[in-house]
């Protein structure tokens, strides 16, 4: 269901509390039980298929089965297709394949659309676009000289878009007449796999890469699963840990790694998925499946890595193989990883398995990534024996908390510990003393000891989310029990205060800091009338000392603080001027912070969430926020007036107002001064007396701003579309 700038999306419920839709896609009054992720993980395949069919039987749906090409999967495809009910309501199933034979063997085929190859004109248009990208200044004389040869090369690609794109990436790096001319005669189409001539062009582009480090980075990406979206930040850390990134004077290895990824993207060997808002570089990438197939084959020839796709693969390998990097894919039903290869250097896991064994025997490991290992409860105590380990990935591990033994402090070469999406029961006291530690991500940690002053000299990234457990005094009846609980809560609060004060002092020595995320939660638990309950509130974390301790950190670019302030907002003027992204959540400052924040000269992204602003008026001065491009205000309900002066936000392009400013007219009149604004999103879960100024909306649209207004109830399901009536001043 598409939503344009002229629509308001609302959610409604019928008298039975079920959603209804204005486009004929209603649920027909049939209630559906919500199924959680945990329930799905515990279901059998048959149970999931039955639940899916039941869910879709009263809905209109679109299903896309992308890139189906293995001829031995016909029965599996037909089994999947049988799950989707044919209820004659306009639902569609689209199957894409590179093998025409697939379309002839699947059931329920009603129409086959065969994609046509590009003709000569279309081929040259695509090749020209890729060979002469906008970021390169090519003189008209050079372009005129190369165009006749380029058209001959376009014909050589026989209308294959991927061949044209990859060849264009190669040509863009070799804008030389002799090189282009040589390709006309030497670009042979000898099949190397499945009669795909594009493999020859991929090989030529790969061999043209500037050095073996960039080549290794490209092949390394192929070890990830097909269509896997890869975060560039993680990829950089992995490549550094693998030793692919050299040291360069006056440049961090992280910057060098990003240059390599940018090089591969500009050559069309990696496909950018998302760009970073605050530094403009590539945030995530994906590798085309044909390029991935070529990369896997090349990596096996070079001995760079092997991929095991089922539990029996490991039986075919031993310590005598040339590759010492293993990626485990889709080990469905496997109860443990039994990799008896003592010289293994890299183990990448891309499946959910309940156990990990023999890890401590792999003493040459440099990279251990256990992504999504739900069965992980405690790392082996002998992990400290992996003295060469540089990267330890624990993202989204464990169904509960994950224990990290004290021996992890013996990993004196460790550069990265990534436990985002996991609950860490405790962080060893001496962990902070690891001298090589550069990046630390703790999604949630229950118990931790602050670092000593002088221990964070090498740390560039610190992502720390503390969760403290308190008991609800009111859930206890006896006075003596209440007294004990009240005393215990007070002690916990005092210890937390001391820990954060100690961390603030230690942060002063974190001079290499690039990203700092600090978050605090207080979980209050108790027993109600019939059941155990818990509620979360923001913890009190930030004081004036914290801001002062990071005020001179010239490398700090991202600062995210989620927690209450304690006189810290008075020090906002001391924030480092190199900041490019600032996120404040639940800070509850005592005064309007916008005049102070507007002075930051390099700020590109600003996010204010969850009572990060409790003042009743907001003022943005002329000339304020000179480079700000993205502003998000979420859950700021106290503001009754927003004064945007002429000259404020000269670079702002995207503004998101989410469940905020509920007592004032939206969009505010001052936004008409922001001529650079391209997109305005207003999203509310209930209006609560707010008004929509159709006049202001119309003027913003005339300025070229795309205005999107969404109204939703708390079921989070957009149901009804209502056109925006510009004649009304309120909604």
RAHU-V715284 format. One record per residue. N is the residue number from 1. SS is DSSP state (alpha for helix, beta for strand, coil for the rest). Layout:
N:SS + N:SS
This chain:
1:coil + 2:coil + 3:coil + 4:coil + 5:coil + 6:coil + 7:beta + 8:beta + 9:beta + 10:beta + 11:coil + 12:coil + 13:beta + 14:coil + 15:coil + 16:coil + 17:coil + 18:coil + 19:beta + 20:coil + 21:coil + 22:coil + 23:coil + 24:coil + 25:coil + 26:coil + 27:coil + 28:coil + 29:coil + 30:coil + 31:coil + 32:coil + 33:coil + 34:coil + 35:coil + 36:coil + 37:alpha + 38:alpha + 39:alpha + 40:alpha + 41:alpha + 42:alpha + 43:coil + 44:coil + 45:alpha + 46:alpha + 47:alpha + 48:alpha + 49:alpha + 50:alpha + 51:alpha + 52:alpha + 53:alpha + 54:alpha + 55:alpha + 56:alpha + 57:coil + 58:coil + 59:coil + 60:coil + 61:coil + 62:beta + 63:beta + 64:beta + 65:beta + 66:coil + 67:coil + 68:coil + 69:coil + 70:coil + 71:alpha + 72:alpha + 73:alpha + 74:alpha + 75:alpha + 76:alpha + 77:alpha + 78:alpha + 79:alpha + 80:alpha + 81:alpha + 82:alpha + 83:alpha + 84:coil + 85:coil + 86:coil + 87:coil + 88:coil + 89:coil + 90:coil + 91:coil + 92:beta + 93:beta + 94:beta + 95:beta + 96:coil + 97:coil + 98:coil + 99:coil + 100:alpha + 101:alpha + 102:alpha + 103:alpha + 104:alpha + 105:alpha + 106:coil + 107:coil + 108:coil + 109:coil + 110:coil + 111:coil + 112:coil + 113:coil + 114:coil + 115:coil + 116:coil + 117:coil + 118:coil + 119:coil + 120:alpha + 121:alpha + 122:alpha + 123:alpha + 124:alpha + 125:alpha + 126:alpha + 127:alpha + 128:alpha + 129:alpha + 130:alpha + 131:alpha + 132:coil + 133:coil + 134:coil + 135:coil + 136:coil + 137:coil + 138:coil + 139:coil + 140:alpha + 141:alpha + 142:alpha + 143:alpha + 144:alpha + 145:alpha + 146:alpha + 147:alpha + 148:alpha + 149:alpha + 150:alpha + 151:alpha + 152:alpha + 153:alpha + 154:alpha + 155:alpha + 156:alpha + 157:coil + 158:coil + 159:coil + 160:coil + 161:alpha + 162:alpha + 163:alpha + 164:alpha + 165:alpha + 166:alpha + 167:alpha + 168:alpha + 169:alpha + 170:alpha + 171:alpha + 172:alpha + 173:coil + 174:coil + 175:coil + 176:coil + 177:alpha + 178:alpha + 179:alpha + 180:alpha + 181:alpha + 182:alpha + 183:alpha + 184:alpha + 185:alpha + 186:alpha + 187:coil + 188:coil + 189:coil + 190:coil + 191:coil + 192:coil + 193:coil + 194:coil + 195:coil + 196:coil + 197:coil + 198:alpha + 199:alpha + 200:alpha + 201:alpha + 202:alpha + 203:alpha + 204:alpha + 205:alpha + 206:alpha + 207:alpha + 208:coil + 209:coil + 210:coil + 211:coil + 212:alpha + 213:alpha + 214:alpha + 215:alpha + 216:alpha + 217:alpha + 218:alpha + 219:alpha + 220:alpha + 221:alpha + 222:coil + 223:coil + 224:coil + 225:coil + 226:coil + 227:coil + 228:coil + 229:coil + 230:beta + 231:beta + 232:alpha + 233:alpha + 234:alpha + 235:alpha + 236:alpha + 237:alpha + 238:alpha + 239:alpha + 240:alpha + 241:alpha + 242:alpha + 243:coil + 244:coil + 245:coil + 246:coil + 247:coil + 248:beta + 249:coil + 250:coil + 251:beta + 252:coil + 253:alpha + 254:alpha + 255:alpha + 256:alpha + 257:alpha + 258:alpha + 259:alpha + 260:alpha + 261:alpha + 262:alpha + 263:alpha + 264:alpha + 265:alpha + 266:alpha + 267:coil + 268:coil + 269:coil + 270:coil + 271:beta + 272:beta + 273:beta + 274:beta + 275:beta + 276:coil + 277:coil + 278:coil + 279:coil + 280:coil + 281:coil + 282:beta + 283:beta + 284:beta + 285:beta + 286:beta + 287:coil + 288:coil + 289:alpha + 290:alpha + 291:alpha + 292:alpha + 293:alpha + 294:alpha + 295:alpha + 296:alpha + 297:alpha + 298:alpha + 299:alpha + 300:alpha + 301:alpha + 302:alpha + 303:coil + 304:coil + 305:coil + 306:beta + 307:beta + 308:beta + 309:coil + 310:coil + 311:coil + 312:coil + 313:alpha + 314:alpha + 315:alpha + 316:alpha + 317:coil + 318:coil + 319:coil + 320:coil + 321:coil + 322:coil + 323:coil + 324:coil + 325:beta + 326:beta + 327:beta + 328:beta + 329:beta + 330:coil + 331:coil + 332:coil + 333:coil + 334:coil + 335:coil + 336:coil + 337:coil + 338:coil + 339:coil + 340:coil + 341:coil + 342:coil + 343:coil + 344:coil + 345:coil + 346:beta + 347:beta + 348:beta + 349:beta + 350:beta + 351:coil + 352:coil + 353:coil + 354:coil + 355:coil + 356:coil + 357:coil + 358:coil + 359:alpha + 360:alpha + 361:alpha + 362:coil + 363:coil + 364:coil + 365:coil + 366:coil + 367:beta + 368:beta + 369:beta + 370:coil + 371:coil + 372:coil + 373:coil + 374:coil + 375:coil + 376:coil + 377:coil + 378:beta + 379:coil + 380:coil + 381:alpha + 382:alpha + 383:alpha + 384:alpha + 385:alpha + 386:coil + 387:coil + 388:coil + 389:coil + 390:coil + 391:beta + 392:beta + 393:beta + 394:coil + 395:coil + 396:coil + 397:coil + 398:coil + 399:coil + 400:coil + 401:beta + 402:beta + 403:beta + 404:coil + 405:coil + 406:alpha + 407:alpha + 408:alpha + 409:alpha + 410:alpha + 411:coil + 412:coil + 413:coil + 414:coil + 415:coil + 416:beta + 417:beta + 418:beta + 419:beta + 420:beta + 421:beta + 422:beta + 423:beta + 424:beta + 425:beta + 426:beta + 427:coil + 428:coil + 429:alpha + 430:alpha + 431:alpha + 432:alpha + 433:alpha + 434:coil + 435:coil + 436:coil + 437:coil + 438:coil + 439:beta + 440:beta + 441:beta + 442:beta + 443:beta + 444:beta + 445:beta + 446:beta + 447:beta + 448:coil + 449:coil + 450:coil + 451:coil + 452:coil + 453:coil + 454:coil + 455:coil + 456:coil + 457:coil + 458:coil + 459:coil + 460:coil + 461:beta + 462:beta + 463:beta + 464:beta + 465:beta + 466:beta + 467:beta + 468:beta + 469:beta + 470:beta + 471:beta + 472:coil + 473:alpha + 474:alpha + 475:alpha + 476:coil + 477:coil + 478:coil + 479:alpha + 480:alpha + 481:alpha + 482:alpha + 483:alpha + 484:alpha + 485:alpha + 486:alpha + 487:alpha + 488:alpha + 489:alpha + 490:alpha + 491:alpha + 492:alpha + 493:alpha + 494:alpha + 495:alpha + 496:alpha + 497:alpha + 498:alpha + 499:alpha + 500:alpha + 501:alpha + 502:alpha + 503:alpha + 504:alpha + 505:alpha + 506:alpha + 507:alpha + 508:coil + 509:coil + 510:coil + 511:coil + 512:coil + 513:coil + 514:coil + 515:beta + 516:beta + 517:beta + 518:beta + 519:beta + 520:beta + 521:beta + 522:beta + 523:beta + 524:beta + 525:beta + 526:beta + 527:beta + 528:coil + 529:coil + 530:coil + 531:coil + 532:beta + 533:beta + 534:beta + 535:beta + 536:beta + 537:beta + 538:beta + 539:coil + 540:beta + 541:beta + 542:beta + 543:beta + 544:alpha + 545:alpha + 546:alpha + 547:alpha + 548:alpha + 549:alpha + 550:alpha + 551:coil + 552:coil + 553:coil + 554:coil + 555:coil + 556:coil + 557:coil + 558:beta + 559:beta + 560:beta + 561:beta + 562:beta + 563:coil + 564:beta + 565:beta + 566:beta + 567:beta + 568:alpha + 569:alpha + 570:alpha + 571:alpha + 572:alpha + 573:alpha + 574:alpha + 575:coil + 576:coil + 577:coil + 578:coil + 579:coil + 580:coil + 581:beta + 582:beta + 583:beta + 584:beta + 585:beta + 586:coil + 587:coil + 588:coil + 589:coil + 590:coil + 591:coil + 592:coil + 593:coil + 594:alpha + 595:alpha + 596:alpha + 597:alpha + 598:coil + 599:coil + 600:coil + 601:coil + 602:coil + 603:coil + 604:coil + 605:beta + 606:beta + 607:beta + 608:beta + 609:beta + 610:coil + 611:coil + 612:coil + 613:coil + 614:coil + 615:coil + 616:coil + 617:beta + 618:beta + 619:beta + 620:beta + 621:coil + 622:coil + 623:coil + 624:coil + 625:coil + 626:coil + 627:coil + 628:coil + 629:coil + 630:beta + 631:beta + 632:beta + 633:beta + 634:beta + 635:coil + 636:coil + 637:coil + 638:coil + 639:coil + 640:coil + 641:beta + 642:beta + 643:beta + 644:beta + 645:coil + 646:coil + 647:coil + 648:coil + 649:coil + 650:coil + 651:coil + 652:coil + 653:coil + 654:beta + 655:beta + 656:beta + 657:beta + 658:beta + 659:coil + 660:coil + 661:coil + 662:coil + 663:coil + 664:coil + 665:beta + 666:beta + 667:coil + 668:coil + 669:alpha + 670:alpha + 671:alpha + 672:alpha + 673:alpha + 674:coil + 675:coil + 676:coil + 677:coil + 678:coil + 679:beta + 680:beta + 681:beta + 682:beta + 683:beta + 684:beta + 685:coil + 686:coil + 687:coil + 688:coil + 689:coil + 690:coil + 691:beta + 692:beta + 693:coil + 694:alpha + 695:alpha + 696:alpha + 697:alpha + 698:alpha + 699:alpha + 700:alpha + 701:alpha + 702:alpha + 703:coil + 704:coil + 705:coil + 706:beta + 707:beta + 708:beta + 709:beta + 710:beta + 711:beta + 712:coil + 713:coil + 714:coil + 715:coil + 716:coil + 717:coil + 718:coil + 719:coil + 720:beta + 721:beta + 722:beta + 723:beta + 724:coil + 725:coil + 726:coil + 727:coil + 728:coil + 729:coil + 730:coil + 731:coil
